[in-house]
Amino acid sequence: MSTRLYVGNISFKATEEDLSTLFSQAGQVVSAKLIKDPSTGRLRGFGFVEMSSAEEAQKAVTLFNGKQFMERAIVVNEAKPQEKREQRGGYR
C-alpha cells in the first residue's frame, strides 16, 4: 500500500520531475505533485510525494527531512489526511 508524504519548503524553481528524481533514491515513486496557487498558477512551495510502500516512505523521511534540495532545507513527513473544508459562498 502506498504512503503519501508532505514535502515543504520546496524551491520555486523545482519541478515535479526534480522531486520524483530525488525521492526515487528512497524507493519507487508513485506520484509527485507540486501545489500551485489556483488564482496565479505560481508554486506555493510545498507538495506531495506518494511512495509505493510505508517502508520506502519512512526511508525518504529519514534521508530527506531537513536536507538541502535546490538550496533549501526541505521538510518531509507523512501527510495528514485532508480535512474537509467548507464551501465558501460566491456571488449569486
C-alpha positions in Angstrom: 0.0 0.0 0.0 1.4 3.4 -0.9 2.1 6.2 1.6 1.8 9.9 0.9 4.4 12.3 2.1 4.2 16.1 2.6 7.2 18.0 1.3 7.6 21.6 2.4 10.0 24.5 1.8 10.5 23.4 -1.8 12.3 25.8 -4.1 10.1 27.7 -6.5 12.4 26.6 -9.3 11.7 22.9 -8.6 9.6 20.7 -11.0 7.6 17.6 -10.2 10.3 15.7 -12.2 13.0 17.1 -9.9 11.0 15.9 -6.8 10.4 12.5 -8.3 14.0 12.1 -9.2 15.1 13.0 -5.6 12.7 10.7 -3.9 13.4 7.8 -6.2 16.7 7.4 -4.2 14.5 6.1 -1.4 12.4 3.7 -3.5 9.6 3.7 -6.1 7.8 7.0 -6.5 4.1 6.5 -7.4 3.5 10.2 -7.9 4.9 13.7 -7.2 2.8 16.8 -7.1 3.7 20.4 -6.5 0.9 22.6 -5.3 0.1 25.8 -7.2 -1.9 28.8 -6.3 -5.2 28.5 -8.2 -5.5 32.2 -9.0 -1.9 32.9 -10.1 -0.6 29.5 -11.1 2.6 30.1 -9.1 4.1 27.4 -7.0 3.2 27.6 -3.3 6.5 26.0 -2.0 5.1 22.6 -1.0 3.9 19.4 -2.5 3.2 15.7 -2.0 5.1 12.6 -3.0 3.5 9.2 -2.9 5.9 6.3 -2.3 4.9 2.7 -3.1 5.3 1.4 0.4 5.4 2.6 4.0 9.0 1.3 4.4 10.1 3.4 1.4 8.2 6.4 2.7 10.0 6.1 6.1 13.3 5.8 4.3 12.5 9.0 2.4 11.7 10.9 5.6 14.9 9.7 7.2 17.0 10.6 4.1 15.5 13.9 3.1 13.9 15.7 6.1 16.0 18.8 6.9 18.3 18.1 3.9 19.3 20.6 1.3 17.4 20.4 -2.1 17.9 23.2 -4.6 19.4 25.4 -1.9 16.6 25.0 0.6 16.2 22.7 3.6 13.1 20.7 2.9 10.6 19.4 5.4 9.5 15.8 4.8 6.9 13.9 6.9 3.9 11.6 6.4 0.9 13.6 5.1 -2.1 14.0 7.3 -5.5 13.2 5.8 -7.0 16.2 4.1 -9.7 17.9 6.2 -13.0 18.6 4.6 -13.3 22.3 4.1 -16.5 24.3 4.0 -17.5 25.6 0.6 -17.2 29.4 0.5 -20.1 31.3 -0.8 -19.6 33.2 -4.0 -21.5 35.9 -5.7 -25.0 34.8 -6.7 
